[in-house]
Structures are given as structure tokens and as C-alpha cells.
Amino acid sequence: MLRPTQSAIVFVQQLGRGLRKTSGKEYLTVIDFIGNYQNNYLIPVALYGDASYSKDRLRKLMATGSMEIPGASSINFDRIAKEEIFRAIDSANMQMKKDLDADYDLLKFKLGHIPRMMDFIHHGSRDPMLYVRYSKSYFNYLTLRESSLIGKIDEKGRKLLEFFSLHIANGKRYEELFVLDLLLKVGPITEESLIKKSRSCPYIKELDSTTLYSVIINVNFLFMRENQGGKQIPLQEKYDIRCLDPVMIKDEKKFTLAPVLTGYLKNPVFKEFFIDQLDYAKHQFIQDYKPERDFDGFLLYRKYARKDVFRILGWEQNPVAQNVGGYMIAKDKNDCAIFVNYHKEEDISSTTKYEDQFITPEIFQWMSKSRRRMNSKDVTDIRNYKKHNMRLPLFLKKHNDEGLEFYYMGDVEPLIDKFEEQEMETDQGKSVSVVKMLVKLKKPVNHEMYEYIIEK
């Protein structure tokens, strides 16, 4: 295949010429010179038949090679070709309005009515979360295209939909979705009954009182915060919104939908888009879920933003990103989430060029923050992880072009006899201390993910 094309459809049509059957023809070998192809990310779209335009999904398909190809077919990319495709996936803008509009119009024409998020899923079209990221909610996007929807939900209701779509119903944790879905269907329910019903849900390992408390904080918009008057305050306080209320009825603690939400649910337009987003989030979680990949709330090799990591760990508020850096220890020392950008840019400051790297698929070299010594508080707490029963989940992304989300690689255990104090040079030529640590993954990284992360 020598002819360059920018169309996945034309690419498949070209491929189809070679796939024509004739007597004596048992197989086809395709050699595609992809170096003359600008939008290389369209190659996995065409070959794997995945039109979601989800970067994570395309990377996964590329990393797994022939595993997702049906029948006896196989596919091989040489190293440079693979790097070119990954680079194209990283740099591609999957949220260009003209592309969003084109797929929206196509699906609307096919359906004969305004599509909902789940329509995109059922028809194998573009991931509808791309519309949410573009406009903060799918309803917001539709108001740009459908004049009939303008003014159907007031500003406060639109904010509620936005925060619900971005921070709760993004498919990263199932517990919030389970609780809201149950309250929508059965009404007020006691804490005991809620926990009991959760035991029959295959996507929840254990909804104990601690996790339930975290769920309440999240669905009531207490976890996420915004600036007001130079101070970070909860979204609930800033916008007067919440999703549920704990109430006492006949000496029993019950949960019920909050009046502000029940009020908006009387609006049929709001209700339709709220439930559509909820259904989408449930579908996304279930699609990725495998019990053997579930490690106390995180799915192995799934991607999470920092905010989702901290809410799944049960933190009461989302910490300011600048305070997190590469890791942050909880106040109660229950956990320390580790975030690593594996291949660092050349133009970053010298004191952030940490030598974080895999030694083997099981051993990872990790550096403390700069200006730390062996007796620094955070280093000491990590060395005493057994005393605190501290959990240390490791999250990696290959480089910053992958965006704000990190792959969950598994939980690690520090090898405390392998801590070493070193010096690193600043941009001004001075030296600052740093502690190099070795940690051991409880489950070695699988071959595909390991090769993908370490390859430059």
C-alpha cells in the first residue's frame, strides 16, 4: 500500500481490494508503508474497526497487537511504525468541533432524532465523553447544535449536570453510580439495606461504611473544589448543589435524593440527560471491569486522573495539584499515591529530572521530591509503611503528551534497605539532596504494558 490517504474509510476500501476471494487464493499479506501517512492514528481505527476515537482504547489495541483481531489474521508493526502511530495518537486532537459535528450529524441522520450518549455506544460511534470534555456536558454541546434545547435547563441545573458528568459519572468508580441508580429506582433506603444490596452487585467488592462516606462526599460535591475569593471551597458551597441527603426516619438512618436534585428531575429534559450520563458511566465501567484486575477500587492498567485517584482512596477533598507533585501522603498515613511521568521532557528544571525507571517488570526505581534526606518526614513515613499500614499505589504515564491521566500499575512495597541519599544539580549549578528508592510491585507488570511504557 503506497497511496497515502487521510481517510479510514478509503484505507479499508484499499485493503478490501486485496481481500477479494478467488480460487487458489488462501491468504493475503499486506505491506503498508505508513511513513507517508500523516494521521497514523487512523490505522488502528481502520484495522480494528474501533470508531470511538478514544485515545486510551487505540493505545490498548496497538499494545495488544493481534489479540483483538478476529479469526486467523495477525498484524505486526515494526518498531518505528509503532512509535509513529503512538506519536500520532498522542498528538491528535480527538475533540475538534468539525469532527464532533460530523459524527453527530451522521448518527442523527441514521437515527432520525437527536442522539443521546448511549446511542453513540449502541451504534459503535465516537466515544460520547469527547463531547462532554469539549462542552463540560453533553447537554451543553447539544445547545450549540439544537436550538430547541436552548433554555430548557437553567444555569444552576446546567452546573449540576456539568459537575455530575465530569467528576462523578465519568466511569472511574461504580459505587456512586450504584447508589444514585438505586435511589432513583427505589427511593429512600436505609444504610443497612444499601450495603446489603451492594453485596449482590458484581462490580462492587465491598460497600462498607467508610466507602459509603466517601461516596456521599463525592455525590454531594464536597470533594471537588473551586476558587472563590482566594480560597478553595467545595462546589456544594459555591453553587448550592448536592445529590443526596442522609436523614433520620423512625430512628433509622436513611438516604434520599436531595431536594435540589429531585426538583430538577421533575424537568423531563434534565432527567433524560442526567440518566443518560449515568447509564453511560455504568456502561464504561462495566466494559472495562474484570474481577481479577480489581485491586481495592483500581483496575489494573486503567487510566485515572489525580482527582479520581484521591476520591477512590477516600480523601475528603481533592488536594491542590501543585501540592501533590509526584506523590502525596494522606494525613492519616493510610496511603501514598505515586504519580510518575516516565519519559520526561528535556526542558524541565534539573530538580524535577528524577531518575524514575523500571529496573525489571517487578522492581521500580523511584525518587523522592528534591531537598529530601533520609530523615525527612515523608521519606521516614514511607520507610515505616508497615507500621502505618500504608498503601502505595503506583500510577504512570509514558509522557506528558498522554494528557492528565495515569495508568494504574499496581500497589508497591518499598525495599527499605535499598533507600539511598543522593545529590542532584540545580539549574544554577548548586546541589540539592534527594532520596533514591526501590519499590517492588505486588504483581509484575505484564509484557505489553512494560514494553509500551519503557519504549521512547
C-alpha positions as CSV (number, residue, x, y, z in Angstrom):
1,M,0.0,0.0,0.0
2,L,1.8,3.1,-1.3
3,R,-1.0,5.6,-1.8
4,P,-1.3,8.0,1.2
5,T,-4.8,8.7,2.5
6,Q,-6.3,10.7,5.4
7,S,-9.5,8.7,5.4
8,A,-10.0,5.5,7.5
9,I,-12.8,4.6,5.1
10,V,-10.6,4.8,2.0
11,F,-7.9,2.9,3.8
12,V,-10.3,0.0,4.4
13,Q,-11.5,0.2,0.8
14,Q,-7.9,-0.1,-0.4
15,L,-7.4,-3.1,1.9
16,G,-10.6,-4.6,0.6
17,R,-9.3,-4.9,-2.9
18,G,-6.7,-7.4,-1.7
19,L,-9.3,-9.3,0.4
20,R,-11.3,-10.2,-2.7
21,K,-11.8,-14.0,-2.9
22,T,-10.7,-16.1,-5.8
23,S,-9.9,-19.8,-6.3
24,G,-6.4,-20.8,-5.2
25,K,-6.1,-17.7,-3.0
26,E,-5.7,-18.8,0.6
27,Y,-4.3,-15.8,2.3
28,L,-3.3,-12.2,1.9
29,T,-0.2,-10.4,3.0
30,V,-0.4,-6.6,3.3
31,I,2.7,-4.4,3.4
32,D,1.7,-0.8,4.3
33,F,4.3,1.9,4.2
34,I,2.9,4.1,6.9
35,G,5.7,6.7,6.8
36,N,3.9,8.7,4.2
37,Y,0.7,8.8,6.3
38,Q,0.1,11.9,8.4
39,N,-2.8,10.8,10.5
40,N,-1.3,7.4,11.6
41,Y,-3.8,7.1,14.5
42,L,-6.4,6.2,11.8
43,I,-4.6,2.9,11.1
44,P,-5.8,1.2,14.3
45,V,-9.2,2.9,13.8
46,A,-9.5,1.1,10.4
47,L,-7.8,-2.2,11.2
48,Y,-9.6,-2.8,14.5
49,G,-12.9,-1.3,13.4
50,D,-12.9,0.9,16.5
51,A,-14.6,4.3,15.8
52,S,-14.7,5.5,19.3
53,Y,-11.7,7.8,18.8
54,S,-10.8,7.1,22.4
55,K,-7.0,7.5,22.8
56,D,-6.8,5.0,25.6
57,R,-8.7,2.4,23.5
58,L,-6.5,3.0,20.5
59,R,-3.3,2.7,22.6
60,K,-4.6,-0.5,24.1
61,L,-5.4,-2.0,20.7
62,M,-1.9,-1.1,19.4
63,A,-0.2,-2.6,22.6
64,T,-2.1,-5.9,22.3
65,G,-1.3,-6.4,18.6
66,S,-3.2,-9.3,17.1
67,M,-5.2,-10.2,20.2
68,E,-8.1,-8.0,19.2
69,I,-8.1,-9.1,15.5
70,P,-10.8,-11.8,14.9
71,G,-10.1,-15.1,13.1
72,A,-6.7,-16.3,11.9
73,S,-5.5,-12.8,10.9
74,S,-2.5,-11.2,12.6
75,I,-0.8,-7.8,12.5
76,N,2.7,-6.8,13.1
77,F,4.2,-3.3,13.2
78,D,7.9,-2.6,13.1
79,R,9.3,-0.6,16.0
80,I,9.5,2.7,14.1
81,A,6.0,2.3,12.7
82,K,4.6,1.6,16.1
83,E,6.3,4.6,17.6
84,E,4.9,6.8,14.7
85,I,1.3,5.5,15.4
86,F,1.6,6.1,19.2
87,R,3.0,9.6,18.5
88,A,0.1,10.3,16.2
89,I,-2.4,9.1,18.8
90,D,-0.8,11.4,21.4
91,S,-0.7,14.5,19.3
92,A,-4.1,14.1,17.6
93,N,-7.0,16.3,18.7
94,M,-9.9,13.9,19.0
95,Q,-12.2,16.8,20.1
96,M,-12.1,19.1,17.1
97,K,-15.5,20.5,16.7
98,K,-15.8,19.8,13.0
99,D,-15.1,16.1,13.7
100,L,-17.5,16.0,16.6
101,D,-20.1,17.7,14.5
102,A,-19.6,15.3,11.6
103,D,-20.1,12.2,13.7
104,Y,-23.0,13.8,15.5
105,D,-24.7,14.7,12.2
106,L,-24.1,11.2,10.8
107,L,-25.7,9.5,13.8
108,K,-28.6,11.9,13.9
109,F,-29.3,11.2,10.2
110,K,-29.1,7.4,10.8
111,L,-31.4,7.6,13.9
112,G,-33.8,10.2,12.7
113,H,-33.7,12.0,16.0
114,I,-31.3,13.8,18.4
115,P,-28.8,11.1,19.6
116,R,-28.2,10.5,23.3
117,M,-24.9,9.4,24.7
118,M,-25.9,5.7,24.8
119,D,-26.9,5.9,21.1
120,F,-23.2,6.5,20.3
121,I,-22.3,3.4,22.3
122,H,-25.0,1.2,20.7
123,H,-24.0,2.2,17.2
124,G,-20.3,1.9,17.7
125,S,-19.6,5.6,17.1
126,R,-17.4,8.2,18.7
127,D,-16.9,8.0,22.5
128,P,-19.6,10.5,23.7
129,M,-17.4,11.5,26.6
130,L,-15.4,13.5,24.0
131,Y,-18.5,15.8,23.7
132,V,-18.6,16.1,27.5
133,R,-14.9,17.1,27.6
134,Y,-15.5,19.6,24.8
135,S,-18.5,21.3,26.4
136,K,-18.4,20.2,30.1
137,S,-21.7,18.2,29.5
138,Y,-23.3,16.5,26.5
139,F,-26.4,18.8,27.0
140,N,-24.1,21.8,26.7
141,Y,-22.8,20.5,23.3
142,L,-26.3,19.9,22.1
143,T,-27.3,23.5,22.8
144,L,-24.7,24.5,20.3
145,R,-26.4,22.4,17.6
146,E,-30.1,22.2,18.6
147,S,-31.9,25.5,19.1
148,S,-34.9,23.6,20.5
149,L,-32.9,22.8,23.7
150,I,-31.8,26.3,24.5
151,G,-33.2,27.5,27.8
152,K,-34.6,24.1,28.7
153,I,-32.4,23.9,31.8
154,D,-31.4,26.9,33.9
155,E,-27.8,27.9,34.8
156,K,-27.8,26.1,38.2
157,G,-29.2,22.9,36.6
158,R,-26.5,23.0,33.9
159,K,-23.8,23.4,36.5
160,L,-25.2,20.3,38.3
161,L,-25.1,18.4,35.0
162,E,-21.6,19.6,34.3
163,F,-20.1,18.5,37.6
164,F,-22.0,15.3,37.7
165,S,-20.7,14.4,34.2
166,L,-17.1,15.4,34.8
167,H,-16.5,14.4,38.4
168,I,-18.9,11.6,39.3
169,A,-20.4,9.8,36.2
170,N,-17.1,9.5,34.3
171,G,-17.0,5.8,34.7
172,K,-14.0,5.6,37.1
173,R,-15.8,4.2,40.1
174,Y,-19.0,2.3,40.3
175,E,-20.1,2.9,43.9
176,E,-21.5,6.4,43.3
177,L,-23.4,5.2,40.2
178,F,-24.9,2.2,42.1
179,V,-26.1,4.4,45.0
180,L,-27.7,7.1,42.7
181,D,-29.2,4.5,40.4
182,L,-30.8,2.7,43.4
183,L,-32.2,5.9,44.9
184,L,-33.7,6.8,41.5
185,K,-35.4,3.5,41.2
186,V,-36.5,2.6,44.8
187,G,-36.5,5.9,46.6
188,P,-35.2,6.4,50.2
189,I,-33.3,3.5,51.6
190,T,-31.6,2.7,54.9
191,E,-27.8,2.4,55.2
192,E,-28.1,-1.2,56.2
193,S,-30.3,-2.1,53.1
194,L,-28.0,-0.1,50.8
195,I,-24.9,-2.0,52.0
196,K,-26.8,-5.3,51.8
197,K,-28.0,-4.7,48.2
198,S,-24.5,-3.8,47.2
199,R,-23.3,-7.3,48.0
200,S,-25.2,-8.7,45.0
201,C,-23.6,-6.2,42.6
202,P,-20.7,-7.9,40.7
203,Y,-18.9,-4.6,40.2
204,I,-18.6,-3.6,43.9
205,K,-16.3,-5.7,46.2
206,E,-17.4,-4.2,49.4
207,L,-19.5,-1.1,50.1
208,D,-18.6,-0.6,53.8
209,S,-19.4,2.5,55.9
210,T,-16.0,4.1,55.1
211,T,-16.6,3.8,51.3
212,L,-20.2,4.9,51.7
213,Y,-18.9,8.1,53.5
214,S,-16.6,8.7,50.5
215,V,-19.5,8.2,48.1
216,I,-21.6,10.8,50.0
217,I,-18.8,13.3,49.9
218,N,-18.4,12.9,46.1
219,V,-22.0,12.9,45.1
220,N,-22.7,16.0,47.2
221,F,-19.8,17.9,45.5
222,L,-17.8,18.3,48.7
223,F,-14.7,16.6,47.3
224,M,-14.2,18.8,44.3
225,R,-13.4,22.5,45.0
226,E,-13.1,25.8,43.2
227,N,-11.5,29.1,44.0
228,Q,-13.7,31.8,45.5
229,G,-12.2,35.0,46.9
230,G,-8.7,33.4,47.0
231,K,-10.0,30.4,48.9
232,Q,-10.7,26.9,47.8
233,I,-14.3,25.9,48.7
234,P,-16.5,22.9,47.9
235,L,-18.6,23.1,44.8
236,Q,-21.6,22.4,47.0
237,E,-21.0,25.6,48.9
238,K,-20.2,27.7,45.8
239,Y,-23.2,26.6,43.7
240,D,-25.7,25.3,46.4
241,I,-26.0,21.8,44.7
242,R,-26.0,18.3,46.1
243,C,-27.3,14.9,45.1
244,L,-28.4,13.1,48.3
245,D,-29.3,13.7,51.9
246,P,-28.9,11.4,54.9
247,V,-32.0,11.7,57.1
248,M,-33.3,10.0,60.2
249,I,-36.7,8.3,59.8
250,K,-38.0,6.4,62.9
251,D,-34.6,6.1,64.4
252,E,-33.2,4.7,61.2
253,K,-30.6,6.4,59.1
254,K,-31.8,6.6,55.5
255,F,-30.5,8.1,52.3
256,T,-32.8,10.0,49.9
257,L,-32.2,12.2,46.9
258,A,-31.6,15.9,47.9
259,P,-34.5,18.4,47.2
260,V,-32.4,20.3,44.7
261,L,-31.9,17.2,42.6
262,T,-35.5,16.0,42.9
263,G,-36.6,19.4,41.8
264,Y,-34.5,19.3,38.7
265,L,-35.6,15.7,38.0
266,K,-39.1,17.0,37.6
267,N,-37.8,18.7,34.4
268,P,-38.1,15.9,31.8
269,V,-35.1,17.3,29.8
270,F,-32.8,17.4,32.8
271,K,-33.9,13.9,33.9
272,E,-33.3,12.5,30.4
273,F,-29.7,13.8,30.2
274,F,-28.9,13.0,33.9
275,I,-29.9,9.4,33.4
276,D,-28.3,9.2,30.0
277,Q,-24.9,10.3,31.6
278,L,-25.5,7.8,34.5
279,D,-26.1,4.9,32.0
280,Y,-23.0,5.9,30.0
281,A,-20.8,5.8,33.1
282,K,-22.2,2.4,34.2
283,H,-21.6,1.0,30.7
284,Q,-18.0,2.3,30.6
285,F,-17.1,0.9,33.9
286,I,-18.7,-2.5,33.2
287,Q,-17.0,-2.6,29.8
288,D,-13.5,-2.3,31.4
289,Y,-14.2,-4.3,34.5
290,K,-12.7,-7.7,35.2
291,P,-12.7,-9.0,38.8
292,E,-9.1,-10.2,38.5
293,R,-8.0,-6.7,37.6
294,D,-9.7,-5.0,40.6
295,F,-7.3,-4.1,43.3
296,D,-9.2,-2.3,46.0
297,G,-11.0,0.1,43.7
298,F,-8.4,0.5,40.9
299,L,-8.5,-1.6,37.7
300,L,-5.0,-2.7,36.7
301,Y,-3.7,-0.7,33.7
302,R,-6.7,1.5,33.5
303,K,-6.1,5.3,33.4
304,Y,-7.1,7.7,36.2
305,A,-6.7,11.4,36.7
306,R,-5.2,12.5,40.1
307,K,-8.7,13.7,41.3
308,D,-10.1,10.2,40.6
309,V,-7.2,8.6,42.4
310,F,-7.8,10.6,45.6
311,R,-11.6,10.2,45.6
312,I,-11.2,6.4,45.2
313,L,-8.7,6.4,48.0
314,G,-11.4,8.1,50.1
315,W,-9.8,11.5,50.7
316,E,-12.3,14.1,51.9
317,Q,-11.2,16.8,49.5
318,N,-9.2,16.9,46.2
319,P,-5.7,18.3,47.0
320,V,-4.3,21.2,45.0
321,A,-2.3,19.7,42.1
322,Q,0.8,21.8,42.9
323,N,0.9,20.3,46.4
324,V,0.8,16.8,45.1
325,G,3.8,16.8,42.7
326,G,5.0,13.2,42.3
327,Y,3.3,11.9,45.4
328,M,1.3,12.8,48.5
329,I,0.9,11.1,51.8
330,A,-2.6,11.1,53.4
331,K,-2.9,12.9,56.7
332,D,-3.7,9.6,58.5
333,K,-0.8,7.9,56.6
334,N,-3.2,5.3,55.2
335,D,-2.0,5.8,51.7
336,C,0.6,7.5,49.4
337,A,-0.4,7.8,45.8
338,I,2.7,7.9,43.5
339,F,2.5,9.7,40.1
340,V,5.3,9.3,37.6
341,N,5.8,10.8,34.1
342,Y,8.2,8.2,32.8
343,H,9.8,9.9,29.8
344,K,10.5,13.5,30.9
345,E,10.9,16.5,28.7
346,E,14.4,17.9,28.2
347,D,13.3,21.5,29.0
348,I,12.0,20.8,32.6
349,S,14.0,22.1,35.6
350,S,17.0,20.0,36.7
351,T,15.5,19.4,40.1
352,T,12.5,17.6,38.5
353,K,14.5,15.3,36.2
354,Y,14.1,12.4,38.5
355,E,15.6,9.1,37.6
356,D,12.3,7.2,37.8
357,Q,12.6,3.9,35.9
358,F,11.8,0.2,35.8
359,I,14.8,-2.0,36.8
360,T,12.7,-5.1,35.9
361,P,8.9,-5.6,35.4
362,E,8.8,-6.1,39.2
363,I,11.2,-3.6,40.5
364,F,10.8,0.2,40.1
365,Q,13.3,2.9,40.9
366,W,11.6,5.9,42.3
367,M,13.0,9.3,43.5
368,S,11.7,11.4,46.4
369,K,10.9,15.1,45.9
370,S,14.0,17.3,45.9
371,R,15.5,18.6,49.1
372,R,14.7,15.4,50.9
373,R,17.1,13.4,53.1
374,M,16.8,10.0,54.8
375,N,15.4,11.6,57.9
376,S,12.8,13.8,56.1
377,K,9.3,13.3,57.3
378,D,7.8,11.9,54.1
379,V,10.8,9.6,53.5
380,T,10.6,8.3,57.1
381,D,6.8,7.7,56.8
382,I,7.4,5.7,53.6
383,R,10.1,3.7,55.2
384,N,7.7,3.0,58.1
385,Y,4.9,1.9,55.7
386,K,4.3,-1.3,57.6
387,K,3.8,0.5,60.9
388,H,1.2,2.8,59.3
389,N,-0.3,0.0,57.1
390,M,0.2,2.5,54.3
391,R,-1.0,1.6,50.8
392,L,1.3,2.8,47.9
393,P,-0.5,2.6,44.5
394,L,1.8,3.4,41.5
395,F,0.4,5.4,38.6
396,L,2.5,6.0,35.4
397,K,2.1,7.8,32.1
398,K,4.5,7.4,29.3
399,H,5.0,11.1,28.8
400,N,3.1,14.4,29.2
401,D,1.6,14.1,25.7
402,E,-0.7,11.4,27.1
403,G,-2.7,14.0,29.0
404,L,-3.7,14.3,32.6
405,E,-4.4,10.6,33.3
406,F,-2.0,7.9,34.6
407,Y,-2.1,4.1,34.2
408,Y,-2.6,2.2,37.5
409,M,0.4,-0.2,37.5
410,G,-0.4,-1.9,40.8
411,D,0.5,-1.4,44.5
412,V,4.1,-1.4,45.6
413,E,6.1,-2.2,48.7
414,P,9.3,-0.2,49.5
415,L,12.5,-2.1,49.8
416,I,13.6,-0.2,52.8
417,D,17.2,-1.4,52.7
418,K,17.5,0.0,49.2
419,F,17.0,3.7,50.1
420,E,19.9,5.9,49.2
421,E,20.5,9.6,49.7
422,Q,22.0,11.4,46.7
423,E,22.7,14.8,45.3
424,M,21.3,16.4,42.2
425,E,22.3,19.6,40.5
426,T,20.0,22.6,40.1
427,D,19.8,24.8,37.0
428,Q,22.0,27.3,38.9
429,G,24.8,24.7,39.4
430,K,24.1,24.1,43.1
431,S,23.4,20.7,44.7
432,V,20.2,19.6,46.5
433,S,19.5,16.3,48.2
434,V,17.1,13.6,47.0
435,V,16.5,10.0,48.1
436,K,16.5,7.2,45.6
437,M,14.2,4.3,46.5
438,L,13.5,0.9,45.1
439,V,9.9,-0.4,45.3
440,K,8.6,-3.8,44.4
441,L,5.3,-4.3,42.6
442,K,3.0,-6.8,44.2
443,K,2.2,-8.0,40.7
444,P,4.8,-7.7,38.0
445,V,3.9,-5.6,35.0
446,N,2.7,-7.6,32.0
447,H,4.9,-7.7,28.9
448,E,2.7,-5.5,26.7
449,M,2.4,-2.7,29.2
450,Y,6.0,-2.9,30.2
451,E,7.3,-2.6,26.6
452,Y,4.9,0.2,25.9
453,I,6.0,2.3,28.9
454,I,9.8,1.9,28.6
455,E,10.0,2.4,24.8
456,K,10.8,6.0,24.0
